[in-house]
Each structure stands twice: as structure tokens, then as C-alpha cells.
Amino acid sequence: MWDHTEHEGFEIWVLAIPAFGPRSPEPLFHYSGYICRHAADAHLEGKSVRFHDLMRNYPGEGAALDAAYADARKRIDRFNATGSWAESQL
């Protein structure tokens, strides 16, 4: 189920995704999400920024959601500082 919060004038929507692979004692998760302005139609091109982490395994849904929110806040803070969603090319 999608979860959301707000940060610096943006909405952050995140979803924990069960990881596919060998069985483990604890369920592992990845995440997907998007960032948009309040009241934006996030399904229209250019109205949202999508992000995900399908490489790392997080030990539980809560850990995946925490990582997704931290990633989104970092992206928003970088956007507010630079005016661009692109990562630094340094």
C-alpha cells in the first residue's frame, strides 16, 4: 500500500516492494516512489519525479519505507539547492 508524507512543499509517495529471490528468515524489501508538488497530477509527464532502489535489500517493510523517505528528502533538498533534479556530475 502506498504511504506518503510532505517535505519542503512537495508530496512524497513511497511503496515497499517484496524482494524476489531465495527465501530468507526475514522478508526482504525494495522500494519505489515519486515526488510531486501538492495537487499535481503525478500521472502526467513532467509533473512528478520517480525513484526506486531495486538493488539493496531492506530487512522489513519499515526499513524500506524509511530508506525511501530519506532518499526522497535528499532529492528534494538537492533540488531546492540547485534547481535541478539531476544528480551532480562531479
C-alpha positions as CSV (number, residue, x, y, z in Angstrom):
1,M,0.0,0.0,0.0
2,W,1.3,3.5,-0.9
3,D,2.4,5.7,2.0
4,H,3.0,9.4,1.8
5,T,4.3,12.5,3.7
6,E,5.3,16.1,2.8
7,H,8.6,17.8,2.7
8,E,9.5,21.4,1.7
9,G,6.4,21.9,-0.4
10,F,6.4,18.5,-2.1
11,E,4.5,15.3,-1.5
12,I,6.5,12.1,-1.2
13,W,4.7,8.8,-2.1
14,V,6.5,5.5,-1.4
15,L,5.8,1.8,-1.8
16,A,7.7,-1.1,-0.2
17,I,8.1,-3.9,-2.7
18,P,8.7,-7.5,-1.5
19,A,12.1,-8.7,-2.8
20,F,12.2,-11.7,-5.1
21,G,14.8,-14.3,-4.5
22,P,15.9,-17.1,-2.2
23,R,14.0,-17.5,1.0
24,S,15.3,-15.7,4.0
25,P,14.4,-15.8,7.7
26,E,13.1,-12.2,7.5
27,P,11.2,-10.9,4.5
28,L,13.3,-8.5,2.4
29,F,12.0,-5.4,0.6
30,H,13.0,-2.8,-2.0
31,Y,11.2,0.5,-2.6
32,S,9.7,2.6,-5.3
33,G,8.3,6.1,-5.1
34,Y,7.7,9.5,-6.6
35,I,7.8,13.2,-5.7
36,C,5.3,15.8,-6.9
37,R,4.0,19.2,-6.0
38,H,0.8,19.5,-4.0
39,A,-2.3,18.9,-6.1
40,A,-0.2,17.9,-9.2
41,D,-1.5,15.1,-11.4
42,A,1.5,12.8,-10.9
43,H,0.5,10.6,-13.8
44,L,1.1,13.4,-16.4
45,E,4.6,13.6,-17.9
46,G,6.8,16.2,-16.2
47,K,4.5,16.5,-13.1
48,S,6.5,14.0,-10.9
49,V,9.9,12.6,-10.3
50,R,10.1,8.8,-9.9
51,F,12.8,7.0,-8.0
52,H,13.4,3.4,-6.8
53,D,16.0,1.1,-5.2
54,L,15.7,-2.4,-6.5
55,M,19.4,-3.3,-5.8
56,R,19.6,-3.2,-2.0
57,N,17.6,-5.5,0.3
58,Y,15.9,-3.9,3.3
59,P,15.1,-6.1,6.3
60,G,11.4,-5.4,6.5
61,E,8.8,-3.1,5.1
62,G,9.5,-0.3,7.6
63,A,13.2,-0.2,6.8
64,A,12.4,0.1,3.1
65,L,10.0,2.9,3.7
66,D,12.5,4.7,5.9
67,A,15.1,4.4,3.2
68,A,12.7,5.6,0.5
69,Y,11.7,8.7,2.6
70,A,15.4,9.5,3.2
71,D,16.2,9.2,-0.5
72,A,13.3,11.5,-1.4
73,R,14.1,14.1,1.1
74,K,17.7,14.2,-0.1
75,R,16.5,14.6,-3.7
76,I,14.1,17.5,-2.7
77,D,16.9,19.2,-0.7
78,R,19.2,18.9,-3.7
79,F,16.5,20.3,-6.0
80,N,15.9,23.3,-3.7
81,A,19.7,24.0,-3.6
82,T,20.4,23.6,-7.3
83,G,17.1,24.0,-9.1
84,S,17.7,20.6,-10.9
85,W,16.5,17.0,-10.2
86,A,19.8,15.7,-11.8
87,E,22.5,14.3,-9.6
88,S,25.8,16.2,-9.5
89,Q,28.2,15.3,-12.3
90,L,31.3,15.9,-10.1
